[in-house]
Amino acid sequence: MIWDACSSSLYTHVLAVVRRRADAEDVVQDVFVKIARERRRFLGCRNLPAYLHRMAHNLAVSFIRRRAQAETLVDSARIELEPAMSAPSDLEHVDVTRIGTALAALPEPQRVVIILKIFDCRTFREIARLLGIPLFTVASRYRYAIEKLRKAIKEGSHES
């Protein structure tokens, strides 16, 4: 039941952090292995989705640290995304690669909010609950990220 309710959202969140599908799948699997091993720990949890998102986020950050130590060169210029919805018609002319590059360039806290809002169709309130941060912090991260994305896409369109 937990898998059915949370796995897709956890995957989207983790993908925004680790930027690689296979790595995101590994981290989400680690979350559910941890749940299976320590299931009693989760019995009294008041907000299980938020707790799992925080756990997944922490595991993703740890994964990145381990990966950075193991690799000498990490290509972080690309991000692979499968949008949960089709692109709005006014964005169809924008190069998808440019959007991916602009997303990858965002600071991780802003990128996570954008991914959860746009690609996972979450409300600001849901994102605040999932990440355990104030609603106004979510809104400001979203606003700053959108400004940066607009600027990056606009600059890219002048180069073409």
Long-range contacts (C-beta under 8 A, 24 or more apart in sequence): 2-32, 2-35, 2-48, 2-52, 3-32, 5-49, 6-48, 6-49, 6-52, 7-32, 8-120, 9-49, 9-53, 9-116, 9-120, 9-122, 9-130, 10-52, 10-53, 10-56, 12-84, 12-115, 12-116, 12-119, 12-120, 13-53, 13-56, 13-57, 13-60, 13-112, 13-115, 13-116, 13-120, 13-130, 14-56, 14-57, 14-59, 14-60, 15-79, 15-80, 15-81, 15-115, 16-79, 16-108, 16-111, 16-112, 16-114, 16-115, 16-116, 17-57, 17-60, 17-61, 17-64, 17-108, 17-111, 17-112, 18-60, 18-63, 18-64, 18-67, 19-76, 19-78, 19-79, 19-80, 19-104, 20-80, 21-80, 23-63, 23-67, 24-60, 26-63, 27-56, 27-59, 27-60, 27-63, 28-56, 30-59, 31-55, 31-56, 31-59, 34-59, 47-129, 49-129, 49-130, 50-129, 50-130, 50-131, 50-132, 53-130, 53-131, 54-130, 54-131, 54-132, 57-112, 57-131, 76-104, 77-101, 77-104, 77-105, 78-104, 79-103, 79-104, 79-111, 81-115, 81-119, 82-119, 83-118, 83-119, 84-119, 84-120, 84-121, 85-119, 85-121, 94-153, 94-157, 95-156, 95-160, 98-152, 98-153, 98-156, 98-157, 99-149, 99-153, 101-152, 101-156, 102-148, 102-149, 102-152, 102-153, 102-156, 103-149, 105-148, 105-152, 106-145, 106-148, 106-149, 109-141, 110-141, 110-142, 110-144, 110-145, 110-148, 111-145, 113-138, 113-141, 113-142, 113-145, 114-142, 114-145, 114-146, 114-149, 117-142
